[in-house]
Amino acid sequence: MTLDEAIKHCEEKAKEQKEKATAIARAKEPFYKYAECAECAKEHEQLAEWLKELKAYKERPQGEWIYMATPNGLILQCNKCKHFIKNGTDKNFCPNCGAKMGKGGAE
């Protein structure tokens, strides 16, 4: 299952559970049956939102570090926004523009 398929599945299940909760309420069945369906719908909606956030996170633009030697040591520069960081800090993402960083330069 792909991320898009999982998002679609969660949205469909949330819709189904909302419709089921509405039908239960109209039929004047016990409240706990309505509450179970309403809670299930809410959980599927939340899961879909988290999956959308994950998708956006994974689709961040790819960048590369430009490595530069200085008298004080090695520094890295983002090739997208030109932000500098010191070597030894988290090198997976640019803290300025958020670009996901691949390899680049020589380590």
N, C-alpha and C positions, 0 to 999 in steps of 0.2 A: 504494500500500500504506500502510495506517495504521500507527501505532506498535503498536497492539494486535495487528494482523495479523502484523507483523514479529516480535513477541515469541512469538506462537503458532507461527509458522513455525520459529523457532529452537528452541523447546522440542520440536516434533515431530521436527525433524531430529536433535536430540541423542538423543532416544529411539530413533529408527530406527538411528542409528549405534551406540548401545549394544547394541541387539538384534543387529545385524550382527556386532559384535565378539564377542559371546557365542557366536553361531553358528559363527564362525570358530574360536574357541577350542575348542568342542566337537568340531568336525570335525578338529581337530589340524592345521590348515593352518599354513603358515609364520607365525612370530611377527610379521614386518613387516606382514602383512595385518591382523592384530589391532591392532597398534600404530597403524596409519593410521586405522582406524575409531574407536579409543578416543580418539585425539588430536582427530579431527574432532568427536566428541561433546563433548569437553571445551571446544573452541573455541565450539561453538554454545551450550553452557550459559553460558559467559562472556559471549558477545554478548547473550544473553537477559537476563542480570543487568544489563549496562550499559544496555540499552534500558529495563528497568524503572526504573533510577535516573533516566534521562532523562525518562521519563514522570512520575515523582514530582516531579522538578525543575520540569517544565513546568506541573504542576498545583498548584503552590504557591498559597496564597491571594493574591488581588490586594489591594493596598492603595494608598493615596495619601499623598503628603507634604502636610503642612500647613506652609506657608511663614510664617515669623515674622521681622519686622524687629526687631533689637535694636540698642543703641548700638554693639555690637562687630561688627555685620554681620548678614547673613541666616543664620538657622538653620532646619533642617527637623525636623518631628516626624512620626513614624509615626502614622497614624490608628488602627492596630490595637493596638500595645503602648505607645504614647506615648513611645517612645525618641527622643532628640534626636541629630541629627548636624549638623556644620558644613557649610555650603554649600561645594561644591568636592570633597567626598568622593564615592565611588561612590554614585550615587543610584538604581541599578537595583533594589537589594534592601535591606531593613532589616537592619543587622548584628546586631540584637538578636533579632528574631523570625523573620527570613528571608523575610518577605512580599515578593513580587515587586511592585515599585512601578510604578504608571502615572503619568500626569501628575497634577497636582493643584495647587491654588493658582495663583499667578502667578509665573512665573520671572523 
